[in-house]
C-alpha cells in the first residue's frame, strides 16, 4: 500500500498552474484555490477540477451549476494562500455583476463554465465543466506550484 505522505511528496514534483474556482451558493459568492485542473476535450470544450469531500466548501461547489476557473498571473501569488484558507471574496478583486459565477478581474485567463458531470474520485469529487465563454488577459507569466512552493512560468520572446 502506498503511504499517503510519500504519494503527496511524489505528486509535488509535478508542476501545476494555480487557479481560483469561484461560484455562488445560497446568494453568497465564494472561491477556493485549486491546482487539480486540466483540459478534457475540445469538442465540446470541457475541463475538470477536483474538490475534497472534507472541505467546508464541498457542498457549495458540488451544487454549483455555474462556476469560473480563473488562471492566476505570477503577480497574484498572494491570492492563492488567501483563498486556500478563506472563501469570502474581496469585491476589489472580483467582478460580481450578473447572475453567473464571479470572475477575477485581473486573471491571466477566465473560463466561464457550466457543470457537465460529477464523478467520484476517492476522497474527492471530479467536477467536469463545459466551457461556455473564455476571456484571456495580457500574455504574461503564470503562477505555478512545484514542491509545495509557488513559482513562475513565462513565455520568452
C-alpha positions in Angstrom: 0.0 0.0 0.0 1.2 3.5 -0.8 1.9 5.8 2.1 -0.2 9.0 1.7 2.8 11.2 2.6 5.0 9.5 0.0 2.3 9.9 -2.6 1.8 13.6 -1.8 5.6 14.1 -2.0 5.8 12.4 -5.3 2.9 14.5 -6.7 4.6 17.7 -5.5 7.3 17.0 -8.1 4.8 17.6 -10.9 4.5 21.3 -11.5 1.0 22.7 -12.0 -0.7 26.0 -12.7 -2.7 27.7 -10.0 -6.4 28.7 -10.4 -9.2 30.1 -8.3 -12.5 28.4 -8.8 -15.5 30.7 -8.0 -19.2 30.2 -7.7 -22.3 31.4 -6.0 -24.1 29.4 -3.3 -27.2 30.5 -1.4 -26.7 34.1 -2.6 -23.0 34.3 -1.5 -20.0 34.4 -3.8 -17.1 32.2 -2.8 -13.8 30.9 -4.2 -11.1 28.4 -3.5 -7.6 27.8 -4.7 -7.3 24.7 -7.0 -4.3 23.2 -8.8 -6.1 20.0 -9.7 -7.3 21.5 -13.0 -7.0 20.1 -16.6 -8.4 20.3 -20.1 -10.5 17.3 -21.1 -12.0 17.9 -24.5 -12.1 20.4 -27.3 -15.5 19.3 -28.8 -17.3 20.2 -26.6 -14.8 22.3 -24.7 -14.6 20.5 -21.3 -12.3 21.0 -18.3 -12.1 19.2 -14.9 -11.1 20.0 -11.4 -11.5 18.2 -8.1 -12.8 19.2 -4.7 -12.2 17.4 -1.5 -15.2 16.0 0.2 -13.9 17.0 3.6 -13.6 20.8 2.8 -16.1 23.2 4.2 -16.7 24.4 0.7 -17.5 21.0 -0.8 -21.3 21.3 -0.7 -21.3 24.7 -2.3 -19.1 23.8 -5.2 -20.7 20.3 -5.6 -24.1 22.0 -6.0 -22.9 24.9 -8.2 -24.3 24.7 -11.8 -22.1 27.6 -12.9 -18.5 28.3 -11.9 -15.5 30.1 -13.1 -11.9 29.0 -13.4 -9.5 31.9 -13.0 -5.9 31.2 -14.0 -3.6 33.2 -11.9 -0.8 35.5 -13.1 2.6 35.2 -11.5 1.9 38.6 -9.8 -1.1 37.2 -8.0 0.7 34.8 -5.6 -0.9 36.4 -2.6 -4.4 35.3 -3.7 -3.6 31.6 -3.7 -3.0 31.1 0.0 -5.8 33.6 0.9 -8.4 31.6 -1.0 -7.0 28.3 0.2 -8.0 29.4 3.7 -10.9 31.7 3.2 -13.8 31.5 0.7 -15.0 35.1 1.1 -14.3 37.3 -2.0 -12.7 40.7 -1.8 -15.0 42.8 -4.1 -12.0 44.9 -5.2 -10.6 41.8 -7.0 -13.7 40.3 -8.4 -16.4 41.1 -10.9 -19.6 40.2 -9.0 -22.1 41.6 -11.5 -24.7 39.4 -13.2 -26.2 36.0 -12.4 -23.3 33.8 -13.4 -20.2 32.9 -11.3 -17.9 35.7 -10.2 -14.7 36.2 -12.2 -11.3 37.5 -11.1 -10.9 41.0 -12.7 -7.2 40.6 -13.5 -6.7 36.9 -14.1 -4.4 35.6 -16.8 -7.4 33.8 -18.3 -11.0 33.2 -17.1 -13.2 30.3 -18.1 -17.0 30.6 -17.6 -18.2 27.1 -17.0 -21.4 25.1 -16.6 -21.4 21.8 -14.7 -21.3 18.9 -17.2 -20.8 15.9 -14.9 -19.5 14.9 -11.5 -17.6 11.7 -10.8 -16.5 10.2 -7.5 -12.7 10.1 -7.2 -11.6 8.6 -3.8 -11.8 11.3 -1.2 -12.6 14.0 -3.9 -15.3 14.6 -6.5 -14.1 15.3 -10.0 -16.2 18.1 -11.5 -16.3 18.4 -15.2 -17.4 21.7 -16.6 -18.4 22.8 -20.1 -16.6 26.0 -21.0 -19.3 28.5 -22.2 -17.0 31.6 -22.6 -13.3 32.3 -22.4 -11.6 35.7 -21.5 -7.8 35.9 -21.9 -5.8 38.7 -20.3 -2.4 40.0 -21.4 0.2 37.5 -22.3 2.1 37.5 -19.1 3.7 34.9 -16.7 1.6 32.3 -14.9 1.7 31.3 -11.3 2.9 27.8 -10.8 3.1 25.3 -7.8 6.0 22.9 -7.5 7.4 21.1 -4.5 4.9 22.9 -2.3 6.1 26.3 -3.4 4.8 29.0 -5.7 6.8 30.0 -8.8 6.6 31.5 -12.2 6.2 30.2 -15.8 6.7 32.7 -18.6 6.9 32.9 -22.4 10.3 34.0 -23.6 10.5 36.1 -26.8 
